[in-house]
Amino acid sequence: MEERHPPREIQVSKAEPPAGCKALGTVAGDRTRWLMEADQSYESAISNLRQEAQKKGANYVVMDSVDDRHNYLILARAFFCPAQPGPGAPATDPRSRSPAWTS
């Protein structure tokens, strides 16, 4: 049985994965903003993205695009990397271009 990483341990980044990672396909995360504050919607979309990546056996996700007009829709690529930084690695917050902790 293949190893599944808890969603909180899946690193989300705008940077390409380290050498030696295996591409597993595309993933998407979304969350509506109608009933949430913008920050909560973004965090919910990241959480949804990690859950989708977990289903593919990923431990690293590269965010390719973020649409935040009416809801957050994050399109990304999932990877399995044999060795990666520990849990709680920051994801880049596209609204500020600074690291945002998303564990």
Jmol script that loads the backbone (N, CA, C; Angstrom):
load data "model"
ATOM      1  N   MET A   1       0.845  -1.189   0.000  1.00  0.00           N
ATOM      2  CA  MET A   1       0.000   0.000   0.000  1.00  0.00           C
ATOM      3  C   MET A   1       0.883   1.243   0.000  1.00  0.00           C
ATOM      4  N   GLU A   2       0.571   2.200  -0.855  1.00  0.00           N
ATOM      5  CA  GLU A   2       1.396   3.399  -0.921  1.00  0.00           C
ATOM      6  C   GLU A   2       1.158   4.304   0.288  1.00  0.00           C
ATOM      7  N   GLU A   3       2.220   5.028   0.642  1.00  0.00           N
ATOM      8  CA  GLU A   3       2.157   5.915   1.801  1.00  0.00           C
ATOM      9  C   GLU A   3       1.328   7.156   1.472  1.00  0.00           C
ATOM     10  N   ARG A   4       0.436   7.520   2.391  1.00  0.00           N
ATOM     11  CA  ARG A   4      -0.368   8.736   2.241  1.00  0.00           C
ATOM     12  C   ARG A   4       0.057   9.714   3.322  1.00  0.00           C
ATOM     13  N   HIS A   5       0.371  10.918   2.924  1.00  0.00           N
ATOM     14  CA  HIS A   5       0.757  11.950   3.876  1.00  0.00           C
ATOM     15  C   HIS A   5      -0.486  12.679   4.363  1.00  0.00           C
ATOM     16  N   PRO A   6      -0.557  12.978   5.671  1.00  0.00           N
ATOM     17  CA  PRO A   6      -1.676  13.789   6.144  1.00  0.00           C
ATOM     18  C   PRO A   6      -1.694  15.113   5.369  1.00  0.00           C
ATOM     19  N   PRO A   7      -2.873  15.633   5.034  1.00  0.00           N
ATOM     20  CA  PRO A   7      -2.936  16.864   4.238  1.00  0.00           C
ATOM     21  C   PRO A   7      -2.081  18.011   4.795  1.00  0.00           C
ATOM     22  N   ARG A   8      -2.013  18.158   6.121  1.00  0.00           N
ATOM     23  CA  ARG A   8      -1.245  19.271   6.691  1.00  0.00           C
ATOM     24  C   ARG A   8       0.249  19.141   6.420  1.00  0.00           C
ATOM     25  N   GLU A   9       0.726  17.931   6.073  1.00  0.00           N
ATOM     26  CA  GLU A   9       2.145  17.716   5.803  1.00  0.00           C
ATOM     27  C   GLU A   9       2.493  17.894   4.326  1.00  0.00           C
ATOM     28  N   ILE A  10       1.515  18.146   3.492  1.00  0.00           N
ATOM     29  CA  ILE A  10       1.785  18.339   2.069  1.00  0.00           C
ATOM     30  C   ILE A  10       2.230  19.776   1.860  1.00  0.00           C
ATOM     31  N   GLN A  11       3.435  19.936   1.332  1.00  0.00           N
ATOM     32  CA  GLN A  11       3.982  21.274   1.118  1.00  0.00           C
ATOM     33  C   GLN A  11       3.358  21.893  -0.125  1.00  0.00           C
ATOM     34  N   VAL A  12       2.870  23.133   0.017  1.00  0.00           N
ATOM     35  CA  VAL A  12       2.279  23.882  -1.087  1.00  0.00           C
ATOM     36  C   VAL A  12       3.189  25.065  -1.371  1.00  0.00           C
ATOM     37  N   SER A  13       3.580  25.233  -2.636  1.00  0.00           N
ATOM     38  CA  SER A  13       4.557  26.263  -2.984  1.00  0.00           C
ATOM     39  C   SER A  13       4.306  26.766  -4.401  1.00  0.00           C
ATOM     40  N   LYS A  14       4.904  27.892  -4.728  1.00  0.00           N
ATOM     41  CA  LYS A  14       4.919  28.364  -6.118  1.00  0.00           C
ATOM     42  C   LYS A  14       6.210  27.940  -6.798  1.00  0.00           C
ATOM     43  N   ALA A  15       7.147  27.400  -6.014  1.00  0.00           N
ATOM     44  CA  ALA A  15       8.435  26.954  -6.548  1.00  0.00           C
ATOM     45  C   ALA A  15       8.309  25.557  -7.139  1.00  0.00           C
ATOM     46  N   GLU A  16       9.083  25.300  -8.169  1.00  0.00           N
ATOM     47  CA  GLU A  16       9.117  23.966  -8.755  1.00  0.00           C
ATOM     48  C   GLU A  16       9.650  22.984  -7.708  1.00  0.00           C
ATOM     49  N   PRO A  17       9.289  21.715  -7.818  1.00  0.00           N
ATOM     50  CA  PRO A  17       9.734  20.740  -6.823  1.00  0.00           C
ATOM     51  C   PRO A  17      11.227  20.451  -6.943  1.00  0.00           C
ATOM     52  N   PRO A  18      11.817  19.906  -5.886  1.00  0.00           N
ATOM     53  CA  PRO A  18      13.227  19.522  -5.950  1.00  0.00           C
ATOM     54  C   PRO A  18      13.440  18.431  -7.007  1.00  0.00           C
ATOM     55  N   ALA A  19      14.686  18.259  -7.419  1.00  0.00           N
ATOM     56  CA  ALA A  19      15.033  17.203  -8.377  1.00  0.00           C
ATOM     57  C   ALA A  19      14.665  15.845  -7.789  1.00  0.00           C
ATOM     58  N   GLY A  20      14.233  14.953  -8.639  1.00  0.00           N
ATOM     59  CA  GLY A  20      13.911  13.604  -8.208  1.00  0.00           C
ATOM     60  C   GLY A  20      12.456  13.384  -7.838  1.00  0.00           C
ATOM     61  N   CYS A  21      11.643  14.416  -7.936  1.00  0.00           N
ATOM     62  CA  CYS A  21      10.217  14.271  -7.610  1.00  0.00           C
ATOM     63  C   CYS A  21       9.468  13.703  -8.812  1.00  0.00           C
ATOM     64  N   LYS A  22       8.442  12.925  -8.536  1.00  0.00           N
ATOM     65  CA  LYS A  22       7.636  12.299  -9.583  1.00  0.00           C
ATOM     66  C   LYS A  22       6.320  13.060  -9.731  1.00  0.00           C
ATOM     67  N   ALA A  23       6.006  13.480 -10.953  1.00  0.00           N
ATOM     68  CA  ALA A  23       4.743  14.176 -11.229  1.00  0.00           C
ATOM     69  C   ALA A  23       3.585  13.193 -11.128  1.00  0.00           C
ATOM     70  N   LEU A  24       2.515  13.607 -10.438  1.00  0.00           N
ATOM     71  CA  LEU A  24       1.342  12.749 -10.240  1.00  0.00           C
ATOM     72  C   LEU A  24       0.089  13.278 -10.920  1.00  0.00           C
ATOM     73  N   GLY A  25       0.167  14.453 -11.527  1.00  0.00           N
ATOM     74  CA  GLY A  25      -0.991  15.005 -12.216  1.00  0.00           C
ATOM     75  C   GLY A  25      -1.428  16.333 -11.640  1.00  0.00           C
ATOM     76  N   THR A  26      -2.549  16.818 -12.131  1.00  0.00           N
ATOM     77  CA  THR A  26      -3.056  18.112 -11.694  1.00  0.00           C
ATOM     78  C   THR A  26      -4.058  17.948 -10.558  1.00  0.00           C
ATOM     79  N   VAL A  27      -4.151  18.994  -9.745  1.00  0.00           N
ATOM     80  CA  VAL A  27      -5.122  19.050  -8.652  1.00  0.00           C
ATOM     81  C   VAL A  27      -5.687  20.460  -8.598  1.00  0.00           C
ATOM     82  N   ALA A  28      -6.855  20.588  -7.987  1.00  0.00           N
ATOM     83  CA  ALA A  28      -7.481  21.902  -7.834  1.00  0.00           C
ATOM     84  C   ALA A  28      -8.084  21.993  -6.442  1.00  0.00           C
ATOM     85  N   GLY A  29      -8.056  23.190  -5.906  1.00  0.00           N
ATOM     86  CA  GLY A  29      -8.700  23.459  -4.628  1.00  0.00           C
ATOM     87  C   GLY A  29      -9.549  24.704  -4.782  1.00  0.00           C
ATOM     88  N   ASP A  30     -10.738  24.693  -4.213  1.00  0.00           N
ATOM     89  CA  ASP A  30     -11.580  25.883  -4.314  1.00  0.00           C
ATOM     90  C   ASP A  30     -12.411  26.041  -3.051  1.00  0.00           C
ATOM     91  N   ARG A  31     -12.892  27.238  -2.866  1.00  0.00           N
ATOM     92  CA  ARG A  31     -13.762  27.533  -1.734  1.00  0.00           C
ATOM     93  C   ARG A  31     -14.458  28.851  -2.022  1.00  0.00           C
ATOM     94  N   THR A  32     -15.728  28.868  -1.838  1.00  0.00           N
ATOM     95  CA  THR A  32     -16.503  30.087  -2.065  1.00  0.00           C
ATOM     96  C   THR A  32     -16.232  31.120  -0.977  1.00  0.00           C
ATOM     97  N   ARG A  33     -16.334  32.389  -1.329  1.00  0.00           N
ATOM     98  CA  ARG A  33     -16.118  33.472  -0.372  1.00  0.00           C
ATOM     99  C   ARG A  33     -17.417  34.048   0.163  1.00  0.00           C
ATOM    100  N   TRP A  34     -18.554  33.556  -0.295  1.00  0.00           N
ATOM    101  CA  TRP A  34     -19.816  34.186   0.082  1.00  0.00           C
ATOM    102  C   TRP A  34     -20.068  34.133   1.583  1.00  0.00           C
ATOM    103  N   LEU A  35     -19.706  33.059   2.231  1.00  0.00           N
ATOM    104  CA  LEU A  35     -19.998  32.913   3.648  1.00  0.00           C
ATOM    105  C   LEU A  35     -18.755  33.017   4.534  1.00  0.00           C
ATOM    106  N   MET A  36     -17.621  33.367   3.942  1.00  0.00           N
ATOM    107  CA  MET A  36     -16.379  33.414   4.697  1.00  0.00           C
ATOM    108  C   MET A  36     -15.648  34.717   4.449  1.00  0.00           C
ATOM    109  N   GLU A  37     -14.791  35.061   5.373  1.00  0.00           N
ATOM    110  CA  GLU A  37     -13.854  36.164   5.146  1.00  0.00           C
ATOM    111  C   GLU A  37     -12.865  35.707   4.081  1.00  0.00           C
ATOM    112  N   ALA A  38     -12.239  36.653   3.393  1.00  0.00           N
ATOM    113  CA  ALA A  38     -11.299  36.318   2.316  1.00  0.00           C
ATOM    114  C   ALA A  38     -10.172  35.414   2.807  1.00  0.00           C
ATOM    115  N   ASP A  39      -9.607  35.711   3.984  1.00  0.00           N
ATOM    116  CA  ASP A  39      -8.513  34.888   4.496  1.00  0.00           C
ATOM    117  C   ASP A  39      -8.973  33.462   4.758  1.00  0.00           C
ATOM    118  N   GLN A  40     -10.186  33.295   5.281  1.00  0.00           N
ATOM    119  CA  GLN A  40     -10.707  31.960   5.542  1.00  0.00           C
ATOM    120  C   GLN A  40     -10.940  31.205   4.236  1.00  0.00           C
ATOM    121  N   SER A  41     -11.409  31.903   3.210  1.00  0.00           N
ATOM    122  CA  SER A  41     -11.634  31.266   1.917  1.00  0.00           C
ATOM    123  C   SER A  41     -10.333  30.753   1.329  1.00  0.00           C
ATOM    124  N   TYR A  42      -9.275  31.572   1.412  1.00  0.00           N
ATOM    125  CA  TYR A  42      -7.971  31.164   0.892  1.00  0.00           C
ATOM    126  C   TYR A  42      -7.469  29.937   1.647  1.00  0.00           C
ATOM    127  N   GLU A  43      -7.534  29.975   2.966  1.00  0.00           N
ATOM    128  CA  GLU A  43      -7.073  28.848   3.773  1.00  0.00           C
ATOM    129  C   GLU A  43      -7.905  27.601   3.476  1.00  0.00           C
ATOM    130  N   SER A  44      -9.198  27.747   3.274  1.00  0.00           N
ATOM    131  CA  SER A  44     -10.058  26.616   2.941  1.00  0.00           C
ATOM    132  C   SER A  44      -9.705  26.044   1.573  1.00  0.00           C
ATOM    133  N   ALA A  45      -9.395  26.903   0.617  1.00  0.00           N
ATOM    134  CA  ALA A  45      -9.000  26.437  -0.714  1.00  0.00           C
ATOM    135  C   ALA A  45      -7.679  25.666  -0.647  1.00  0.00           C
ATOM    136  N   ILE A  46      -6.734  26.154   0.164  1.00  0.00           N
ATOM    137  CA  ILE A  46      -5.455  25.450   0.337  1.00  0.00           C
ATOM    138  C   ILE A  46      -5.712  24.088   0.988  1.00  0.00           C
ATOM    139  N   SER A  47      -6.570  24.046   1.985  1.00  0.00           N
ATOM    140  CA  SER A  47      -6.901  22.794   2.653  1.00  0.00           C
ATOM    141  C   SER A  47      -7.524  21.806   1.661  1.00  0.00           C
ATOM    142  N   ASN A  48      -8.443  22.301   0.838  1.00  0.00           N
ATOM    143  CA  ASN A  48      -9.084  21.475  -0.187  1.00  0.00           C
ATOM    144  C   ASN A  48      -8.050  20.965  -1.188  1.00  0.00           C
ATOM    145  N   LEU A  49      -7.114  21.839  -1.570  1.00  0.00           N
ATOM    146  CA  LEU A  49      -6.036  21.472  -2.499  1.00  0.00           C
ATOM    147  C   LEU A  49      -5.193  20.338  -1.913  1.00  0.00           C
ATOM    148  N   ARG A  50      -4.839  20.470  -0.638  1.00  0.00           N
ATOM    149  CA  ARG A  50      -4.035  19.428   0.025  1.00  0.00           C
ATOM    150  C   ARG A  50      -4.799  18.093   0.082  1.00  0.00           C
ATOM    151  N   GLN A  51      -6.089  18.141   0.332  1.00  0.00           N
ATOM    152  CA  GLN A  51      -6.883  16.908   0.382  1.00  0.00           C
ATOM    153  C   GLN A  51      -6.887  16.216  -0.981  1.00  0.00           C
ATOM    154  N   GLU A  52      -7.015  17.006  -2.042  1.00  0.00           N
ATOM    155  CA  GLU A  52      -6.987  16.435  -3.397  1.00  0.00           C
ATOM    156  C   GLU A  52      -5.609  15.855  -3.712  1.00  0.00           C
ATOM    157  N   ALA A  53      -4.554  16.538  -3.285  1.00  0.00           N
ATOM    158  CA  ALA A  53      -3.190  16.040  -3.512  1.00  0.00           C
ATOM    159  C   ALA A  53      -2.959  14.745  -2.741  1.00  0.00           C
ATOM    160  N   GLN A  54      -3.510  14.661  -1.535  1.00  0.00           N
ATOM    161  CA  GLN A  54      -3.349  13.456  -0.724  1.00  0.00           C
ATOM    162  C   GLN A  54      -3.944  12.243  -1.440  1.00  0.00           C
ATOM    163  N   LYS A  55      -5.066  12.420  -2.104  1.00  0.00           N
ATOM    164  CA  LYS A  55      -5.716  11.323  -2.823  1.00  0.00           C
ATOM    165  C   LYS A  55      -4.809  10.743  -3.903  1.00  0.00           C
ATOM    166  N   LYS A  56      -3.894  11.567  -4.425  1.00  0.00           N
ATOM    167  CA  LYS A  56      -2.966  11.116  -5.465  1.00  0.00           C
ATOM    168  C   LYS A  56      -1.651  10.598  -4.885  1.00  0.00           C
ATOM    169  N   GLY A  57      -1.489  10.706  -3.559  1.00  0.00           N
ATOM    170  CA  GLY A  57      -0.251  10.248  -2.935  1.00  0.00           C
ATOM    171  C   GLY A  57       0.854  11.294  -2.962  1.00  0.00           C
ATOM    172  N   ALA A  58       0.487  12.556  -3.140  1.00  0.00           N
ATOM    173  CA  ALA A  58       1.472  13.640  -3.240  1.00  0.00           C
ATOM    174  C   ALA A  58       1.942  14.104  -1.862  1.00  0.00           C
ATOM    175  N   ASN A  59       3.145  14.683  -1.847  1.00  0.00           N
ATOM    176  CA  ASN A  59       3.637  15.347  -0.650  1.00  0.00           C
ATOM    177  C   ASN A  59       4.174  16.740  -0.981  1.00  0.00           C
ATOM    178  N   TYR A  60       4.017  17.160  -2.241  1.00  0.00           N
ATOM    179  CA  TYR A  60       4.470  18.481  -2.687  1.00  0.00           C
ATOM    180  C   TYR A  60       3.522  18.950  -3.786  1.00  0.00           C
ATOM    181  N   VAL A  61       3.103  20.208  -3.715  1.00  0.00           N
ATOM    182  CA  VAL A  61       2.180  20.772  -4.703  1.00  0.00           C
ATOM    183  C   VAL A  61       2.720  22.109  -5.185  1.00  0.00           C
ATOM    184  N   VAL A  62       2.710  22.306  -6.491  1.00  0.00           N
ATOM    185  CA  VAL A  62       3.110  23.581  -7.084  1.00  0.00           C
ATOM    186  C   VAL A  62       1.856  24.312  -7.545  1.00  0.00           C
ATOM    187  N   MET A  63       1.579  25.487  -6.948  1.00  0.00           N
ATOM    188  CA  MET A  63       0.434  26.299  -7.364  1.00  0.00           C
ATOM    189  C   MET A  63       0.777  26.979  -8.686  1.00  0.00           C
ATOM    190  N   ASP A  64      -0.049  26.749  -9.697  1.00  0.00           N
ATOM    191  CA  ASP A  64       0.172  27.373 -10.993  1.00  0.00           C
ATOM    192  C   ASP A  64      -0.676  28.618 -11.190  1.00  0.00           C
ATOM    193  N   SER A  65      -1.882  28.643 -10.634  1.00  0.00           N
ATOM    194  CA  SER A  65      -2.724  29.834 -10.762  1.00  0.00           C
ATOM    195  C   SER A  65      -3.712  29.915  -9.608  1.00  0.00           C
ATOM    196  N   VAL A  66      -4.052  31.159  -9.272  1.00  0.00           N
ATOM    197  CA  VAL A  66      -5.029  31.421  -8.216  1.00  0.00           C
ATOM    198  C   VAL A  66      -6.014  32.451  -8.749  1.00  0.00           C
ATOM    199  N   ASP A  67      -7.288  32.091  -8.760  1.00  0.00           N
ATOM    200  CA  ASP A  67      -8.358  33.003  -9.176  1.00  0.00           C
ATOM    201  C   ASP A  67      -9.152  33.344  -7.925  1.00  0.00           C
ATOM    202  N   ASP A  68      -9.191  34.619  -7.568  1.00  0.00           N
ATOM    203  CA  ASP A  68      -9.880  35.019  -6.336  1.00  0.00           C
ATOM    204  C   ASP A  68     -11.002  36.014  -6.584  1.00  0.00           C
ATOM    205  N   ARG A  69     -11.599  35.969  -7.759  1.00  0.00           N
ATOM    206  CA  ARG A  69     -12.673  36.926  -8.065  1.00  0.00           C
ATOM    207  C   ARG A  69     -13.926  36.678  -7.231  1.00  0.00           C
ATOM    208  N   HIS A  70     -14.537  35.522  -7.326  1.00  0.00           N
ATOM    209  CA  HIS A  70     -15.766  35.224  -6.576  1.00  0.00           C
ATOM    210  C   HIS A  70     -15.544  34.087  -5.590  1.00  0.00           C
ATOM    211  N   ASN A  71     -14.612  33.271  -5.881  1.00  0.00           N
ATOM    212  CA  ASN A  71     -14.197  32.208  -4.978  1.00  0.00           C
ATOM    213  C   ASN A  71     -12.719  31.966  -5.240  1.00  0.00           C
ATOM    214  N   TYR A  72     -12.093  31.289  -4.337  1.00  0.00           N
ATOM    215  CA  TYR A  72     -10.697  30.947  -4.574  1.00  0.00           C
ATOM    216  C   TYR A  72     -10.662  29.644  -5.343  1.00  0.00           C
ATOM    217  N   LEU A  73     -10.051  29.665  -6.510  1.00  0.00           N
ATOM    218  CA  LEU A  73      -9.815  28.466  -7.298  1.00  0.00           C
ATOM    219  C   LEU A  73      -8.315  28.400  -7.524  1.00  0.00           C
ATOM    220  N   ILE A  74      -7.706  27.365  -6.995  1.00  0.00           N
ATOM    221  CA  ILE A  74      -6.265  27.193  -7.119  1.00  0.00           C
ATOM    222  C   ILE A  74      -6.013  25.980  -8.000  1.00  0.00           C
ATOM    223  N   LEU A  75      -5.314  26.184  -9.103  1.00  0.00           N
ATOM    224  CA  LEU A  75      -4.926  25.104  -9.995  1.00  0.00           C
ATOM    225  C   LEU A  75      -3.457  24.804  -9.732  1.00  0.00           C
ATOM    226  N   ALA A  76      -3.137  23.518  -9.635  1.00  0.00           N
ATOM    227  CA  ALA A  76      -1.788  23.144  -9.219  1.00  0.00           C
ATOM    228  C   ALA A  76      -1.394  21.797  -9.814  1.00  0.00           C
ATOM    229  N   ARG A  77      -0.113  21.461  -9.623  1.00  0.00           N
ATOM    230  CA  ARG A  77       0.430  20.159 -10.022  1.00  0.00           C
ATOM    231  C   ARG A  77       0.916  19.440  -8.773  1.00  0.00           C
ATOM    232  N   ALA A  78       0.606  18.146  -8.676  1.00  0.00           N
ATOM    233  CA  ALA A  78       0.974  17.339  -7.514  1.00  0.00           C
ATOM    234  C   ALA A  78       2.207  16.493  -7.830  1.00  0.00           C
ATOM    235  N   PHE A  79       3.059  16.319  -6.812  1.00  0.00           N
ATOM    236  CA  PHE A  79       4.287  15.539  -6.951  1.00  0.00           C
ATOM    237  C   PHE A  79       4.503  14.673  -5.716  1.00  0.00           C
ATOM    238  N   PHE A  80       5.220  13.577  -5.913  1.00  0.00           N
ATOM    239  CA  PHE A  80       5.747  12.831  -4.778  1.00  0.00           C
ATOM    240  C   PHE A  80       7.250  13.030  -4.800  1.00  0.00           C
ATOM    241  N   CYS A  81       7.781  13.542  -3.694  1.00  0.00           N
ATOM    242  CA  CYS A  81       9.210  13.792  -3.556  1.00  0.00           C
ATOM    243  C   CYS A  81       9.755  12.857  -2.481  1.00  0.00           C
ATOM    244  N   PRO A  82      10.809  12.090  -2.796  1.00  0.00           N
ATOM    245  CA  PRO A  82      11.361  11.149  -1.824  1.00  0.00           C
ATOM    246  C   PRO A  82      11.792  11.808  -0.513  1.00  0.00           C
ATOM    247  N   ALA A  83      12.361  12.986  -0.571  1.00  0.00           N
ATOM    248  CA  ALA A  83      12.759  13.720   0.640  1.00  0.00           C
ATOM    249  C   ALA A  83      12.276  15.147   0.472  1.00  0.00           C
ATOM    250  N   GLN A  84      11.695  15.705   1.526  1.00  0.00           N
ATOM    251  CA  GLN A  84      11.188  17.066   1.444  1.00  0.00           C
ATOM    252  C   GLN A  84      11.330  17.740   2.791  1.00  0.00           C
ATOM    253  N   PRO A  85      11.178  19.072   2.846  1.00  0.00           N
ATOM    254  CA  PRO A  85      11.191  19.764   4.130  1.00  0.00           C
ATOM    255  C   PRO A  85      10.062  19.267   5.019  1.00  0.00           C
ATOM    256  N   GLY A  86      10.185  19.465   6.303  1.00  0.00           N
ATOM    257  CA  GLY A  86       9.221  18.988   7.288  1.00  0.00           C
ATOM    258  C   GLY A  86       7.861  19.635   7.164  1.00  0.00           C
ATOM    259  N   PRO A  87       6.911  19.162   7.969  1.00  0.00           N
ATOM    260  CA  PRO A  87       5.554  19.697   7.926  1.00  0.00           C
ATOM    261  C   PRO A  87       5.508  21.163   8.331  1.00  0.00           C
ATOM    262  N   GLY A  88       4.493  21.838   7.852  1.00  0.00           N
ATOM    263  CA  GLY A  88       4.311  23.243   8.205  1.00  0.00           C
ATOM    264  C   GLY A  88       5.119  24.182   7.333  1.00  0.00           C
ATOM    265  N   ALA A  89       5.663  23.690   6.211  1.00  0.00           N
ATOM    266  CA  ALA A  89       6.410  24.572   5.316  1.00  0.00           C
ATOM    267  C   ALA A  89       5.450  25.612   4.752  1.00  0.00           C
ATOM    268  N   PRO A  90       5.922  26.842   4.555  1.00  0.00           N
ATOM    269  CA  PRO A  90       5.015  27.900   4.130  1.00  0.00           C
ATOM    270  C   PRO A  90       4.576  27.766   2.682  1.00  0.00           C
ATOM    271  N   ALA A  91       3.375  28.207   2.407  1.00  0.00           N
ATOM    272  CA  ALA A  91       2.887  28.354   1.042  1.00  0.00           C
ATOM    273  C   ALA A  91       2.974  29.839   0.728  1.00  0.00           C
ATOM    274  N   THR A  92       3.163  30.170  -0.529  1.00  0.00           N
ATOM    275  CA  THR A  92       3.202  31.569  -0.902  1.00  0.00           C
ATOM    276  C   THR A  92       1.785  32.099  -0.977  1.00  0.00           C
ATOM    277  N   ASP A  93       1.527  33.192  -0.304  1.00  0.00           N
ATOM    278  CA  ASP A  93       0.215  33.825  -0.328  1.00  0.00           C
ATOM    279  C   ASP A  93       0.176  34.734  -1.550  1.00  0.00           C
ATOM    280  N   PRO A  94      -0.638  34.423  -2.578  1.00  0.00           N
ATOM    281  CA  PRO A  94      -0.625  35.208  -3.813  1.00  0.00           C
ATOM    282  C   PRO A  94      -1.115  36.629  -3.621  1.00  0.00           C
ATOM    283  N   ARG A  95      -1.792  36.917  -2.517  1.00  0.00           N
ATOM    284  CA  ARG A  95      -2.286  38.278  -2.294  1.00  0.00           C
ATOM    285  C   ARG A  95      -1.170  39.207  -1.836  1.00  0.00           C
ATOM    286  N   SER A  96      -0.177  38.669  -1.160  1.00  0.00           N
ATOM    287  CA  SER A  96       0.866  39.538  -0.626  1.00  0.00           C
ATOM    288  C   SER A  96       2.254  39.198  -1.146  1.00  0.00           C
ATOM    289  N   ARG A  97       2.380  38.078  -1.834  1.00  0.00           N
ATOM    290  CA  ARG A  97       3.667  37.597  -2.329  1.00  0.00           C
ATOM    291  C   ARG A  97       4.647  37.310  -1.197  1.00  0.00           C
ATOM    292  N   SER A  98       4.121  37.038  -0.018  1.00  0.00           N
ATOM    293  CA  SER A  98       4.967  36.684   1.118  1.00  0.00           C
ATOM    294  C   SER A  98       4.525  35.337   1.640  1.00  0.00           C
ATOM    295  N   PRO A  99       5.402  34.632   2.386  1.00  0.00           N
ATOM    296  CA  PRO A  99       5.014  33.317   2.893  1.00  0.00           C
ATOM    297  C   PRO A  99       3.805  33.422   3.813  1.00  0.00           C
ATOM    298  N   ALA A 100       2.950  32.431   3.713  1.00  0.00           N
ATOM    299  CA  ALA A 100       1.774  32.339   4.586  1.00  0.00           C
ATOM    300  C   ALA A 100       1.781  30.928   5.160  1.00  0.00           C
ATOM    301  N   TRP A 101       1.776  30.805   6.450  1.00  0.00           N
ATOM    302  CA  TRP A 101       1.769  29.483   7.069  1.00  0.00           C
ATOM    303  C   TRP A 101       0.390  28.877   6.930  1.00  0.00           C
ATOM    304  N   THR A 102       0.331  27.687   6.345  1.00  0.00           N
ATOM    305  CA  THR A 102      -0.952  27.050   6.083  1.00  0.00           C
ATOM    306  C   THR A 102      -0.911  25.612   6.565  1.00  0.00           C
ATOM    307  N   SER A 103      -0.870  25.419   7.831  1.00  0.00           N
ATOM    308  CA  SER A 103      -0.858  24.040   8.312  1.00  0.00           C
ATOM    309  C   SER A 103      -2.201  23.651   8.853  1.00  0.00           C
TER     310      SER A 103
END
end "model"
wireframe off; spacefill off
backbone 0.3
color backbone group
